[in-house]
Amino acid sequence: MLEPDVAFAVLGTADANLRALEDALDADVHVRGGQVTLTGARDDVSHAADVVNDLRRQAKRGVAITPDSVLRSVDLTKDTAAPAAADVMSAEILRRRGKTIRPKTLGQKEYVDAIDSHTIVFGLGPAGTGKTYLAIAKAVAALSAKEIDRIILTRPAVEAGERLGFLPGALSDKIDPYMRPLYDALHDMMDPEAIPKLMAAGVIEVAPLAYMRGRTLNDAFIILDEAQNTTPEQMKMFLTRLGFGSKIVVTGDGSQVDLPGGQKSGLRVVQRILDGVDDIHFSTLTSKDVVRHSLVSRIVEAYDAFDKRSARGDDEDGANRAERRHPGQGRAGRGPGTRTERERQRQHGKGRN
């Protein structure tokens, strides 16, 4: 039985959540008034009851329930070792401007908990998993609670196919669009009028990674975004900026490397170097943690499956994205003038004689 004050939240506008439940559950779901009736195989009915009770608890805790969150509850309740979905999705990080920012998946909850309990955390995973957004939310929450004195957001100045030097304007004009995702997250969480004042006072800093060199950052929450585009040397430089009272979160997606000339990604290398070091944690998010349009999750899964089918090593499919844009540069044996290509041309010519 759903109480009147939670029935609408659980069932959704025009029964959108109910339809998601019906599609996702193996048991049949029937609702009349606030009475929910479940029919089917015993295990299916038991699972469906767990989901409905979990959604009820979420509604009572003020969590906004959507068709996507219904599907996440269905997945979480299948795992008997996982915490209740209500406990995962009701954890509050930040309440600002009429909205509450919470983790929406078990992977996100574990990531947020790791940030609380470690000095350096690496958030690894595909686009849409909330790596950077949740890290910035934790930074804003820490600043509001006066746990830190400033927030520093940085990215390496390597972009998907663009050259900053060819963009119009001064350096700041070229850099600002590249840092725009970080500004957008801040605007979601803070009063937009306060952000310029805080930046002018040095309380919030958004800058390219190169600006971190030679500094010691005390009492700060420091976030390095797009870390897959750092070199190993840049990654070492950044991590050694850590000062007293500070926390570092590094986010990135190892499948989205834009470094030119086949350079090694500092994000990939650092996992081999720092794995197992005390007070450093690596959180890996997956397609199950994607919280954008449901199609994004399926796209990520399709690419993951393709990567597993592709040959490893020096094949073109395994190249980083910069190499695929400029074939033949930085990878031996790819250009039309290589020995392998010349041999093919000679053999082709012999076959025509």
N, C-alpha and C positions, 0 to 999 in steps of 0.2 A: 504494500500500500504506500503510495506516494502522498505526502502531505500536500495540501493545496499550495503552500508557499514554495514548494520545491518542484512540483509537478511540471510547471511551465518551463523552468530552467532545465530540467532533465529531458523533457520531450522536445523542446526547441520551438522556435517560431514556425508555425504551420507544420508542426510535427517533423521538422527536418532531422532532429536528433533521433527520433523514433525510427524514421526510415533508414538512417545509418545503422541503427541497432539491428533492425530486421535483416538488412543486407549482410551484416558482419557476423551475426550469430547463427549457429546451426539449429538452435532451438527456435520454435515459433513464439513470437511475442504478440500479445493482445493486450490492449489498454482500453479500459472503460472507466471514465472518470479518473480517479487516482489509483484504481485497482489494476495491477499488472499481473497477467496470467501467462505462464510459461509452459509450453508443452514440447515433448520430444524425448529423445533418449536421456537416461538419467544423468550421464556426464555432461551432456549439452545443456540440460536444464540447470545443473549445478553451476556450470560456468556462467550461464546467462544471469543467474541470480546474483553471483558475485559481481558481475559488471553493473547491474542495475543498482545494487546496494552501494557500490563504489561511487557511481554517478550521484546517487542521493547524498552521500557524504560530501562530495565535492560541492554540490549545490548549497548545502548547509554552511559550508565554509566560505561561500561567496565566490567560488571559482566560476568564471564564465565558461559554459559548456557549449561546444560547437560540434558539428559532425566529425571534424578531424580529431578533436579530443576524445570523442566517443570511440573512434578506431584505436587511438592510443590506449585507452582504458581496456579495450578488448584484448589488445596484445599483451599489456602488462599483467592482466589477471590470468593469462595462460601460464605465466611463469610463477610457479609456487614459491620459488626462492626470492623473487623480487618483492620489494615493499609495495604496499597498496598504492594504486594509482592516485588515490585521494591524498596520500601523504607526499607523493612526488609532486603533484601539480598544485598543491595548496601552499607549498613552501614559498614564502614571499621574499624577494630580493629588494625591491624598491617600489615605493608608491609615489607617483608623481603625476601631476596634471590630469587627474581623474582616471589614471590607469595604473594597474599593478603589474609589475614585471615578475614573472615566475618561470622556473624551469618547466618545460612541457613534456619532457621524456625522461626516462630513467638515466640515460646517458648524460643529459644536461644536468640532472640533479647531482650525479656523481662528480661531474666537472665543477659545478659550483661548490660542492662540499670540499673538493680538492683545493680550490682557491682559498677557502677558509683555513685549511689546515697545513698548507705548504707555502714556503716563501717564493718558490719559482714553479710555475705550472705551464706545461705546454698543452694547448688545445689543438688537437689534430683532427681533421675531418673535412668532408666535402662542403660545398657551398650550401647555405641554407640551414646549417645545423646550429646556428646561434653562437658560434665560438666567440666572435668579436663583440656582438651585441651584449651577451651576458657578462663578458669581462668588463665592458664599459659600465654596465649597470652596477657591478660589484664595486668598481672604482668610484662611481658617483655616490653610492651608499656609504662607502668608507669615508669619503670627503664630508658628506653630510653629518656623519657621526664623529667627525673630528679625529678619526683614527690616523689620517694622513694630512699633509699640508698641501699637496698638489697632485694633479693628474698629468701624466705625460703620455701622449699617444704618438706613435711613430710608425713609419712604413719605409721600406727601401724604395728608392726612386727608380724602380724598374717597372715598366708598364707593358701591357699586352699589345705589342706591335707599334707603340708610339715612341717618339723621341722628344724628350722635354725640350731639347735645344731648338727644335724646329717649331715649337708652339709659340704663338704671339705673346707679347707682354713681358713684364719684369719677372724675376725668378718666383716671387710670391704668386703672381698671376698664373704661372705655369704649374706650380705645385698645388695650389688650392683645389683645383678640380680633382686631382689625383687623391687628395686627402678627404674629399667630400663625403665618402661613406662614414668616416669617423665623426665629422661634423653632424651628419644626419642623425647618427645615434645619440649624440649629445643633445640635439634639439628635441628628441623624443623624451628625454629624461630630465631636462632642466628648463628653466624659464629662458626662452630665447634672448630676452633683453639682458639677462645676467651673464650670458656666455662671453660677449665681447669684453665686459668689465673684468671678468675673471681671467680672461686671456691677457688683457693689458696688465693685470697685476701679477701675472706669472703663475697664477693658481692652476690654470689649465694651459697646457702647451701642446700644440699639434705641429710636428716638424718631421722632416725627412730623417732617416736613420743616420746619415752622415753628420748631422748636427749633434749627435750623442758623443762623438769622439772626444776624449780628453776630460770628460765630466765624471763626477761622483754624485749620484742621485740619492739623497737622503730623504726620509719621511715622505716617500712618493709611491704612488701606484702607477707602474709603468707597463704599458701594453705595446708590444711589437706585433703589428698586423702584417699579413701577407709575407710571413717569415720564410716561406719556400723560396722567395726571391732574394734571400741573403746568400752571400758566399760564406764558407766556413770561417774565414777571417772576420767578416762582419759580425757573424753570430757570436764569436768569442769576444769581440770588442763590446758588443751590446751587453752581454751577460755580465761582463766584468765592470759595468757601470753601477752595479748594485751597491747601494749604501745602507747605512743603519736605518732601521725602521721602515724599510721599503719592501715592496712586493712586486714581482714581475710576472706577467702573463704573456706568453708567446703563442700566437695563433697562426695557422697556415694549413694548406692543403698540398701535400706532396705530389699530387697529380697535376698541379697547375703551375709548373715551373716555367718562368719566362726568361731565365738567365740566358744570355747569348753565348754562342760558341761552345755549347756543351759543358759549361761550368757546373761543378758539383753544387748542389743545394746545401746550404748550411743547416737547414732544418733536417734534412736526411742524415747528415753526418753527425749532428749533435745527439741524435737518439742513440747512436752506437757509443758515443763518448760518455754521456751522462746517465745512461740507464743504470739504475741501482744506486745512484748517489743520494745520500740522505737529504731530505727536505726539498727534493726536486721530484715532480710528478708529471707523468705523461698520460693525458686523458685522450682516448681515441673515440671520436664520434663517428657514426655510420649513417647509412641511408635511413635507418630507423629513427634517427634523431632529426631528420629534415623537417622543419616546421613552416616551410613555404607551401605553395600550391602542391597538392598531392602528386601532381605530374612530375615535379622536381625530384621527388624521391624515386620515382620509377626511372627517370632519366639517369640519376646517379647509379642505380642498380644496373641499368643496361650498360653503362660505361664500365662499371666494375667487372661485369661478366665479360665484356669485350677484352679488357686488359688481361684477364686470366687466360683467355684463349690465345692472345697474341704471344708471339715468341719473345722471350726475355733477351736482354743484352743489347746488341747494336742494331737491331732491326728498326726500321723507320717508325713503326707504331710505338716503340718504346722510347723514342726520342722525346726531349722536352719540347714544349710548344715553340720556343724560339727557333729550334733546329728545324722543325717542320715548316716554319714560315720561310726559312732560308736554306733549302736543301743544298748540300755540297759544301757548306761552310762549317768548318770545325769538326767534320766527320770524314775520315779517310775512306776513299772508295765509293763516294756518292756522286761525284761530279761526272759530267759526260766525257771528260778527258781522262778518266782513270783507266788503268790497265784492263780491268774487268770489262768495261764498256767497249774499249777498242777491240778486245778479243771477240766480243759478241758481234761487232760490226764486221770484222774480217770473216767470221764464220758465216754470217748472213750473206756476205758478198760471194763467198765460195759456193754457197748453195744455189745462187742464181746463174753461175757460169755453166 
